[in-house]
């Protein structure tokens, strides 16, 4: 089945560095380097906003030496938000293609923040690779926005 592109109105409204740490004593030149990654999401019903939180951790020989988590906050047009949100169930269903697009923007932003935070340090050589978010987000994102 062919997926059609639907225009969704949105704007990037803020970027935050949620956490950043570099621990030089945990880094050993020539050590075994591993990169961990994760994505989480937040939704603000009243503001019609979606936040994407990419997090990356670098380990050397099993010890954390560099971590960053950023958040990119997006305002969604009221009409498009309403098309995502079901008032009867309290569920928001965000199309996977749109979430993938927001994640690509957010990961690129995290990449730039990491570069800026490590510029002129020994950790500046550790770049975030390109990431295929279509492998990370394979379905529409469905969240319950009702409060208990």
C-alpha positions, -999 to 999 in steps of 0.1 A, spaced: 0 0 0 14 34 -10 16 60 17 6 95 6 23 126 19 0 148 39 10 184 48 9 190 85 14 225 99 41 227 126 69 249 139 99 243 160 94 265 190 122 256 214 153 235 219 167 225 253 197 206 265 181 183 291 214 167 302 250 168 292 280 152 309 315 144 299 337 123 322 373 123 310 385 98 336 362 71 321 377 75 286 407 54 276 424 61 243 421 29 221 393 15 244 362 -3 232 336 25 223 299 18 223 271 42 215 236 39 230 206 57 218 170 63 227 140 84 218 111 94 240 81 117 233 60 142 252 26 157 243 10 189 256 -27 188 248 -35 224 257 -6 239 238 -10 215 208 27 206 212 49 175 207 84 172 223 110 148 210 138 137 234 167 120 217 193 106 242 228 93 234 254 77 256 290 69 248 308 43 268 344 33 268 352 -2 281 317 -3 297 320 31 315 300 61 305 322 90 293 298 112 274 260 116 274 236 141 259 198 144 259 181 173 241 145 181 235 130 198 205 95 212 210 71 215 181 38 235 179 12 217 158 -14 237 139 -48 235 157 -65 219 127 -39 192 124 -38 186 162 -76 181 161 -72 155 133 -47 136 156 -67 138 188 -99 118 197 -119 136 223 -140 105 231 -110 83 240 -84 108 249 -60 92 225 -37 111 202 -25 92 171 4 109 153 12 95 119 45 76 118 59 95 88 53 128 106 69 115 138 99 102 118 103 137 103 102 154 137 127 128 150 151 135 121 150 172 130 155 165 167 184 141 162 201 166 139 197 192 166 212 169 192 241 163 168 248 201 166 244 206 204 269 178 210 294 194 186 290 228 203 293 213 238 325 193 229 342 218 206 379 222 215 378 191 237 391 156 232 355 144 228 347 165 197 357 136 175 327 116 188 299 125 164 264 111 163 261 90 132 232 92 108 203 73 121 176 56 102 145 66 122 123 45 100 137 15 118 130 31 152 95 43 144 76 17 125 40 25 135 19 56 143 25 69 178 -5 65 200 -7 81 235 -34 85 260 -36 122 270 -63 119 296 -53 127 332 -60 103 360 
